[in-house]
């Protein structure tokens, strides 16, 4: 039996990972809930540092940056009026960087994300943020439907442990599985920010 291949490889439709100079950086749900709230992620500190590196590099070369913010439950998870709904210190948008507010995992659903990205002018997206298996994955999958080419930065995403069928799926295993699924047919996945700079 031959070595397994991704659908990208089998179909001959892969593409090179994006570079910051020719793409829009899309930061998904870099919010305090994931750093210190009920949904605290095991690898949030290292992922936050990596997102910060991407933001700094993009801003230094004038690459477009867009931010997604999840509007959660007042008084609960990702509270839009409380501190857990705020952007993590150091990852907040600068003046002029669009913020797309969403209520569903897919950042295109019920928002003007597609229109905002069209205005920024790139078909290549570099995507990072939280959580890998949820909002990152669903947004990347939807982006393909709109014709975008996505590059996901592994170290700039994170997720949490999940219970399933009486077991606990560790966050790192779930993160890797989610990225493997995206790398099959939805996105190029690179290990770290420095691969794109």
C-alpha beads as a LAMMPS data file, in Angstrom:
LAMMPS data file: protein, C-alpha beads

197 atoms
196 bonds

1 atom types
1 bond types

-500.0 500.0 xlo xhi
-500.0 500.0 ylo yhi
-500.0 500.0 zlo zhi

Masses

1 110.0

Atoms # bond

1 1 1 0.000 0.000 0.000
2 1 1 1.324 3.468 -0.904
3 1 1 1.913 6.259 1.627
4 1 1 -1.294 8.131 2.518
5 1 1 -1.692 11.456 0.764
6 1 1 -3.859 14.483 1.385
7 1 1 -6.663 15.328 -1.001
8 1 1 -4.619 18.365 -2.011
9 1 1 -1.815 16.012 -3.093
10 1 1 -4.102 13.506 -4.801
11 1 1 -5.948 16.203 -6.735
12 1 1 -2.861 18.280 -7.515
13 1 1 -4.556 21.381 -6.095
14 1 1 -2.200 22.357 -3.331
15 1 1 -0.582 25.780 -3.180
16 1 1 2.342 27.388 -1.432
17 1 1 1.712 28.812 2.039
18 1 1 0.932 32.525 1.991
19 1 1 3.412 35.187 2.983
20 1 1 2.443 38.169 5.100
21 1 1 3.361 40.561 2.322
22 1 1 0.691 39.129 0.022
23 1 1 -2.097 38.119 2.405
24 1 1 -4.574 39.339 5.003
25 1 1 -3.939 38.242 8.580
26 1 1 -7.185 37.079 10.213
27 1 1 -7.055 36.744 14.007
28 1 1 -9.988 34.751 15.378
29 1 1 -11.364 35.208 18.915
30 1 1 -8.136 36.248 20.679
31 1 1 -10.241 36.975 23.764
32 1 1 -9.633 36.910 27.507
33 1 1 -12.062 33.998 28.035
34 1 1 -9.451 31.670 26.558
35 1 1 -6.647 33.033 28.738
36 1 1 -8.271 33.233 32.153
37 1 1 -11.940 32.271 31.892
38 1 1 -13.893 29.024 32.069
39 1 1 -12.599 28.115 28.596
40 1 1 -8.924 28.615 29.514
41 1 1 -6.755 26.765 26.980
42 1 1 -3.695 24.742 28.043
43 1 1 -1.441 26.252 25.355
44 1 1 -2.875 29.758 25.368
45 1 1 0.334 31.482 26.556
46 1 1 2.522 30.181 23.731
47 1 1 -0.231 30.697 21.140
48 1 1 -0.763 34.276 22.351
49 1 1 2.952 34.980 21.952
50 1 1 2.876 33.556 18.417
51 1 1 -0.190 35.633 17.473
52 1 1 1.623 38.687 18.819
53 1 1 4.588 37.892 16.535
54 1 1 2.267 37.647 13.528
55 1 1 0.554 40.936 14.375
56 1 1 3.863 42.738 14.829
57 1 1 5.271 41.404 11.568
58 1 1 2.087 42.220 9.608
59 1 1 1.915 45.761 11.007
60 1 1 5.608 46.373 10.358
61 1 1 5.172 45.716 6.641
62 1 1 1.728 47.306 6.342
63 1 1 -0.099 44.023 5.660
64 1 1 -3.862 44.132 6.279
65 1 1 -5.109 42.703 9.561
66 1 1 -8.694 41.804 10.494
67 1 1 -9.952 40.644 13.881
68 1 1 -12.891 38.431 14.777
69 1 1 -14.590 38.786 18.157
70 1 1 -17.139 36.313 19.457
71 1 1 -20.157 37.856 21.168
72 1 1 -20.988 35.388 23.894
73 1 1 -23.542 35.248 26.675
74 1 1 -24.040 38.335 28.872
75 1 1 -22.782 37.327 32.307
76 1 1 -21.434 34.038 30.902
77 1 1 -18.926 32.652 28.430
78 1 1 -17.244 35.309 26.267
79 1 1 -19.419 37.948 27.920
80 1 1 -19.546 40.793 25.383
81 1 1 -19.908 43.375 28.170
82 1 1 -17.437 41.895 30.631
83 1 1 -13.687 41.368 30.763
84 1 1 -13.813 37.807 29.408
85 1 1 -15.115 39.109 26.094
86 1 1 -12.275 41.628 25.740
87 1 1 -9.273 41.061 23.513
88 1 1 -6.201 39.657 25.262
89 1 1 -3.700 42.380 26.192
90 1 1 -1.293 42.896 23.324
91 1 1 -3.622 41.353 20.746
92 1 1 -6.227 44.113 20.529
93 1 1 -6.958 45.766 17.177
94 1 1 -5.280 49.034 16.283
95 1 1 -7.231 51.953 14.838
96 1 1 -8.271 51.140 11.293
97 1 1 -8.087 47.349 11.701
98 1 1 -11.582 45.963 11.116
99 1 1 -13.331 43.968 13.837
100 1 1 -15.966 41.453 12.781
101 1 1 -18.344 40.457 15.564
102 1 1 -19.902 37.009 15.343
103 1 1 -22.329 34.856 17.281
104 1 1 -21.583 31.507 15.596
105 1 1 -18.297 29.593 15.252
106 1 1 -18.080 30.314 11.501
107 1 1 -16.922 33.931 11.233
108 1 1 -18.634 34.275 7.827
109 1 1 -22.086 33.305 9.177
110 1 1 -24.296 36.345 9.680
111 1 1 -21.393 38.812 9.372
112 1 1 -19.822 41.019 6.729
113 1 1 -16.460 39.220 6.918
114 1 1 -16.447 38.329 3.210
115 1 1 -17.152 41.940 2.206
116 1 1 -14.459 43.244 4.567
117 1 1 -11.908 40.793 3.191
118 1 1 -12.822 41.754 -0.360
119 1 1 -12.134 45.393 0.519
120 1 1 -8.704 44.421 1.874
121 1 1 -8.005 42.845 -1.493
122 1 1 -6.277 39.491 -0.899
123 1 1 -7.423 35.976 -1.767
124 1 1 -4.729 34.594 0.551
125 1 1 -5.586 34.526 4.255
126 1 1 -3.260 33.739 7.146
127 1 1 -5.425 32.500 9.986
128 1 1 -4.736 32.082 13.690
129 1 1 -6.621 32.183 16.982
130 1 1 -8.982 30.182 19.136
131 1 1 -10.245 27.466 19.246
132 1 1 -8.569 25.239 16.672
133 1 1 -11.341 22.638 16.510
134 1 1 -14.187 25.156 16.550
135 1 1 -14.080 28.726 15.225
136 1 1 -10.731 28.348 13.445
137 1 1 -11.761 25.131 11.702
138 1 1 -15.269 26.236 10.715
139 1 1 -14.043 29.604 9.423
140 1 1 -11.268 28.024 7.334
141 1 1 -13.720 25.532 5.838
142 1 1 -16.166 28.318 4.975
143 1 1 -13.365 30.430 3.500
144 1 1 -12.745 27.727 0.907
145 1 1 -16.372 28.070 -0.239
146 1 1 -15.704 31.774 -0.908
147 1 1 -12.573 31.006 -2.940
148 1 1 -9.948 32.044 -0.385
149 1 1 -6.622 30.238 -0.027
150 1 1 -5.943 29.736 3.672
151 1 1 -2.718 29.255 5.557
152 1 1 -3.064 28.304 9.226
153 1 1 -0.246 28.834 11.737
154 1 1 -0.123 25.796 14.029
155 1 1 1.654 27.471 16.966
156 1 1 -0.699 30.493 16.804
157 1 1 -3.809 28.373 17.482
158 1 1 -4.910 26.418 20.524
159 1 1 -7.839 24.453 21.853
160 1 1 -8.953 22.681 25.037
161 1 1 -9.434 19.171 26.409
162 1 1 -12.779 17.691 25.394
163 1 1 -14.795 14.814 26.846
164 1 1 -16.001 12.243 24.312
165 1 1 -17.580 8.816 24.753
166 1 1 -16.369 8.462 28.325
167 1 1 -12.819 9.569 27.503
168 1 1 -10.918 12.820 27.689
169 1 1 -9.364 13.916 24.403
170 1 1 -6.282 15.988 25.323
171 1 1 -6.139 19.498 23.864
172 1 1 -2.910 18.869 21.943
173 1 1 -4.302 15.713 20.335
174 1 1 -7.521 17.511 19.372
175 1 1 -5.496 20.450 18.019
176 1 1 -3.379 18.127 15.851
177 1 1 -6.421 16.239 14.582
178 1 1 -8.217 19.471 13.666
179 1 1 -5.152 20.745 11.792
180 1 1 -4.657 17.401 10.026
181 1 1 -8.257 17.594 8.787
182 1 1 -7.727 21.162 7.532
183 1 1 -4.421 20.236 5.870
184 1 1 -6.181 17.478 3.932
185 1 1 -8.235 19.788 1.714
186 1 1 -8.811 23.224 3.255
187 1 1 -5.559 24.961 4.172
188 1 1 -1.812 24.901 4.122
189 1 1 -0.601 24.484 7.714
190 1 1 2.756 25.902 8.770
191 1 1 4.402 25.309 12.143
192 1 1 5.222 28.860 13.223
193 1 1 4.894 32.527 12.298
194 1 1 8.488 32.751 11.096
195 1 1 7.596 30.489 8.123
196 1 1 5.510 33.351 6.706
197 1 1 7.719 36.360 7.325

Bonds

1 1 1 2
2 1 2 3
3 1 3 4
4 1 4 5
5 1 5 6
6 1 6 7
7 1 7 8
8 1 8 9
9 1 9 10
10 1 10 11
11 1 11 12
12 1 12 13
13 1 13 14
14 1 14 15
15 1 15 16
16 1 16 17
17 1 17 18
18 1 18 19
19 1 19 20
20 1 20 21
21 1 21 22
22 1 22 23
23 1 23 24
24 1 24 25
25 1 25 26
26 1 26 27
27 1 27 28
28 1 28 29
29 1 29 30
30 1 30 31
31 1 31 32
32 1 32 33
33 1 33 34
34 1 34 35
35 1 35 36
36 1 36 37
37 1 37 38
38 1 38 39
39 1 39 40
40 1 40 41
41 1 41 42
42 1 42 43
43 1 43 44
44 1 44 45
45 1 45 46
46 1 46 47
47 1 47 48
48 1 48 49
49 1 49 50
50 1 50 51
51 1 51 52
52 1 52 53
53 1 53 54
54 1 54 55
55 1 55 56
56 1 56 57
57 1 57 58
58 1 58 59
59 1 59 60
60 1 60 61
61 1 61 62
62 1 62 63
63 1 63 64
64 1 64 65
65 1 65 66
66 1 66 67
67 1 67 68
68 1 68 69
69 1 69 70
70 1 70 71
71 1 71 72
72 1 72 73
73 1 73 74
74 1 74 75
75 1 75 76
76 1 76 77
77 1 77 78
78 1 78 79
79 1 79 80
80 1 80 81
81 1 81 82
82 1 82 83
83 1 83 84
84 1 84 85
85 1 85 86
86 1 86 87
87 1 87 88
88 1 88 89
89 1 89 90
90 1 90 91
91 1 91 92
92 1 92 93
93 1 93 94
94 1 94 95
95 1 95 96
96 1 96 97
97 1 97 98
98 1 98 99
99 1 99 100
100 1 100 101
101 1 101 102
102 1 102 103
103 1 103 104
104 1 104 105
105 1 105 106
106 1 106 107
107 1 107 108
108 1 108 109
109 1 109 110
110 1 110 111
111 1 111 112
112 1 112 113
113 1 113 114
114 1 114 115
115 1 115 116
116 1 116 117
117 1 117 118
118 1 118 119
119 1 119 120
120 1 120 121
121 1 121 122
122 1 122 123
123 1 123 124
124 1 124 125
125 1 125 126
126 1 126 127
127 1 127 128
128 1 128 129
129 1 129 130
130 1 130 131
131 1 131 132
132 1 132 133
133 1 133 134
134 1 134 135
135 1 135 136
136 1 136 137
137 1 137 138
138 1 138 139
139 1 139 140
140 1 140 141
141 1 141 142
142 1 142 143
143 1 143 144
144 1 144 145
145 1 145 146
146 1 146 147
147 1 147 148
148 1 148 149
149 1 149 150
150 1 150 151
151 1 151 152
152 1 152 153
153 1 153 154
154 1 154 155
155 1 155 156
156 1 156 157
157 1 157 158
158 1 158 159
159 1 159 160
160 1 160 161
161 1 161 162
162 1 162 163
163 1 163 164
164 1 164 165
165 1 165 166
166 1 166 167
167 1 167 168
168 1 168 169
169 1 169 170
170 1 170 171
171 1 171 172
172 1 172 173
173 1 173 174
174 1 174 175
175 1 175 176
176 1 176 177
177 1 177 178
178 1 178 179
179 1 179 180
180 1 180 181
181 1 181 182
182 1 182 183
183 1 183 184
184 1 184 185
185 1 185 186
186 1 186 187
187 1 187 188
188 1 188 189
189 1 189 190
190 1 190 191
191 1 191 192
192 1 192 193
193 1 193 194
194 1 194 195
195 1 195 196
196 1 196 197
